[in-house]
Amino acid sequence: MDTTNLFRLDGRVALVTGGSRGIGKMIAAGFIAQGAKVYISSRKAAACEETAAQLGPNCIPLPQDVSSVAGCKALAEQFAAVEDGLDILVNNAGAAWGEPFENFPEIGWDKVMDLNVKSPFFLTQALYAPLKAAASRERPAKVINITSIDGQRLNPWETYSYHASKSALIYLTKRMAARLVQDSINVTSIAPGAFASEMNKAARDHGETIAKGIPAKRIGVDEDMAGTAIFLASRAGDYVVGDTITVDGGLVNAALGTSIDA
Ligand SMILES: NC(=O)c1ccc[n+]([C@@H]2O[C@H](COP(=O)([O-])OP(=O)(O)OC[C@H]3O[C@@H](n4cnc5c(N)ncnc54)[C@H](OP(=O)(O)O)[C@@H]3O)[C@@H](O)[C@H]2O)c1
């Protein structure tokens, strides 16, 4: 067995939604470092272009709002105009909404469920042909959904729809995996813990305080996220199907509960 190239992505084409910043950018940079050509997408064209310029010639901006079915189809059309096959799709774009129970509005459900649950489904559906074109039993294509530990355990905030959406996406990952494995398209998910980003301002602005509550005593950094995404995307992760990998420094699986002894 030669493990030298187990994690390489040379010759692979990837599309990362929400790739302009935060977790999506960490993943895009990791894929590029392993030799992939990476299309990054988000609503703001200027932000996509700026990030692509930073990440180099193998990063191509493809701006699009993917919160609607029409948006997902439009992105798939833009992609199909320039590429025949898609080896790796990362459904990363996501939104959160926090508001007290008494006032939590319907828009706080629609916005979050549309982007976090419906969009990964409909974007994968819209890109089914190029994913199938790239996939073979020897080298499966990959769909990686970015979920969250908030789909696995409760956080202290009133993020009702976010909790429900991420839990739903973890389960949807399994259901889509069961169907798409028939076409050699492996669907998996990564559930991040605390990573500094625009969405997770607490980790970004108060990382040291947040770190105290994490078993590993630090927040997640670029290598943690890129490493897991590269594993799933590459030959190394070819036999992982339908699973969610939790990347959180132990919050979900290695945190001690409160004592209930007298
Ligand atoms: N950071 C964490 O600690 C953490 C923890 C667990 C899970 N996550 C998950 O990780 C993913 C990325 O989060 P992040 O923390 O990196 O957030 P972020 O910094 O806010 O980045 C979100 C990205 O998604 C794009 N986006 C937002 N709405 C979009 C839409 N309608 N269509 C297309 N793109 C859209 C944004 O760009 P535009 O504004 O230009 O559209 C941006 O590129 C999310 O699914 C989030 O739930 C994050």
The ligand as an SDF file (V2000), in Angstrom:
LIG
                    3D

 48 52  0  0  0  0  0  0  0  0999 V2000
  -18.4020   28.9730   12.6470 N   0  0  0  0  0  0  0  0  0  0  0  0
  -18.8480   28.0270   13.4490 C   0  0  0  0  0  0  0  0  0  0  0  0
  -18.4940   27.9620   14.6270 O   0  0  0  0  0  0  0  0  0  0  0  0
  -19.8210   26.9970   12.9250 C   0  0  0  0  0  0  0  0  0  0  0  0
  -20.1590   25.9420   13.7820 C   0  0  0  0  0  0  0  0  0  0  0  0
  -21.0150   24.9540   13.3190 C   0  0  0  0  0  0  0  0  0  0  0  0
  -21.5090   25.0030   12.0340 C   0  0  0  0  0  0  0  0  0  0  0  0
  -21.1810   26.0460   11.2130 N   0  0  0  0  0  0  0  0  0  0  0  0
  -21.7260   26.0330    9.8450 C   0  0  0  0  0  0  0  0  0  0  0  0
  -20.6820   26.2540    8.9230 O   0  0  0  0  0  0  0  0  0  0  0  0
  -21.2120   26.8860    7.7520 C   0  0  0  0  0  0  0  0  0  0  0  0
  -20.4030   28.1370    7.4450 C   0  0  0  0  0  0  0  0  0  0  0  0
  -20.5240   29.0190    8.5440 O   0  0  0  0  0  0  0  0  0  0  0  0
  -19.4700   30.1690    8.8890 P   0  0  0  0  0  0  0  0  0  0  0  0
  -19.3390   30.1910   10.3470 O   0  0  0  0  0  0  0  0  0  0  0  0
  -18.2770   30.0630    8.0230 O   0  0  0  0  0  0  0  0  0  0  0  0
  -20.3850   31.4350    8.4890 O   0  0  0  0  0  0  0  0  0  0  0  0
  -20.0820   32.7890    7.7400 P   0  0  0  0  0  0  0  0  0  0  0  0
  -18.7070   33.2810    8.0600 O   0  0  0  0  0  0  0  0  0  0  0  0
  -21.2430   33.6460    8.0200 O   0  0  0  0  0  0  0  0  0  0  0  0
  -20.0660   32.3700    6.1960 O   0  0  0  0  0  0  0  0  0  0  0  0
  -21.2460   32.0370    5.5300 C   0  0  0  0  0  0  0  0  0  0  0  0
  -20.9510   31.9330    4.0520 C   0  0  0  0  0  0  0  0  0  0  0  0
  -22.1570   31.5960    3.3770 O   0  0  0  0  0  0  0  0  0  0  0  0
  -22.4450   32.5820    2.3890 C   0  0  0  0  0  0  0  0  0  0  0  0
  -23.9100   32.7130    2.2640 N   0  0  0  0  0  0  0  0  0  0  0  0
  -24.7810   33.1560    3.2150 C   0  0  0  0  0  0  0  0  0  0  0  0
  -26.0330   33.1290    2.7220 N   0  0  0  0  0  0  0  0  0  0  0  0
  -25.9380   32.6590    1.4470 C   0  0  0  0  0  0  0  0  0  0  0  0
  -26.8930   32.4120    0.4230 C   0  0  0  0  0  0  0  0  0  0  0  0
  -28.1940   32.6650    0.5880 N   0  0  0  0  0  0  0  0  0  0  0  0
  -26.4390   31.9240   -0.7590 N   0  0  0  0  0  0  0  0  0  0  0  0
  -25.1180   31.6890   -0.9530 C   0  0  0  0  0  0  0  0  0  0  0  0
  -24.1860   31.8960   -0.0240 N   0  0  0  0  0  0  0  0  0  0  0  0
  -24.5930   32.3800    1.1650 C   0  0  0  0  0  0  0  0  0  0  0  0
  -21.7350   33.8530    2.8880 C   0  0  0  0  0  0  0  0  0  0  0  0
  -21.4100   34.7790    1.8650 O   0  0  0  0  0  0  0  0  0  0  0  0
  -22.4300   35.9390    1.3230 P   0  0  0  0  0  0  0  0  0  0  0  0
  -22.7930   36.7750    2.5020 O   0  0  0  0  0  0  0  0  0  0  0  0
  -21.6210   36.6550    0.2790 O   0  0  0  0  0  0  0  0  0  0  0  0
  -23.5840   35.2170    0.7250 O   0  0  0  0  0  0  0  0  0  0  0  0
  -20.4560   33.2230    3.4410 C   0  0  0  0  0  0  0  0  0  0  0  0
  -19.5520   32.9340    2.3980 O   0  0  0  0  0  0  0  0  0  0  0  0
  -22.6970   27.1570    8.0500 C   0  0  0  0  0  0  0  0  0  0  0  0
  -23.4920   26.1450    7.4960 O   0  0  0  0  0  0  0  0  0  0  0  0
  -22.7480   27.1070    9.5750 C   0  0  0  0  0  0  0  0  0  0  0  0
  -24.0270   26.7760   10.0480 O   0  0  0  0  0  0  0  0  0  0  0  0
  -20.3540   27.0470   11.6390 C   0  0  0  0  0  0  0  0  0  0  0  0
  1  2  1  0
  2  3  2  0
  2  4  1  0
  4  5  1  0
  4 48  2  0
  5  6  2  0
  6  7  1  0
  7  8  2  0
  8  9  1  0
  8 48  1  0
  9 10  1  0
  9 46  1  0
 10 11  1  0
 11 12  1  0
 11 44  1  0
 12 13  1  0
 13 14  1  0
 14 15  2  0
 14 16  1  0
 14 17  1  0
 17 18  1  0
 18 19  2  0
 18 20  1  0
 18 21  1  0
 21 22  1  0
 22 23  1  0
 23 24  1  0
 23 42  1  0
 24 25  1  0
 25 26  1  0
 25 36  1  0
 26 27  1  0
 26 35  1  0
 27 28  2  0
 28 29  1  0
 29 30  1  0
 29 35  2  0
 30 31  1  0
 30 32  2  0
 32 33  1  0
 33 34  2  0
 34 35  1  0
 36 37  1  0
 36 42  1  0
 37 38  1  0
 38 39  2  0
 38 40  1  0
 38 41  1  0
 42 43  1  0
 44 45  1  0
 44 46  1  0
 46 47  1  0
M  CHG  2   8   1  16  -1
M  END
$$$$
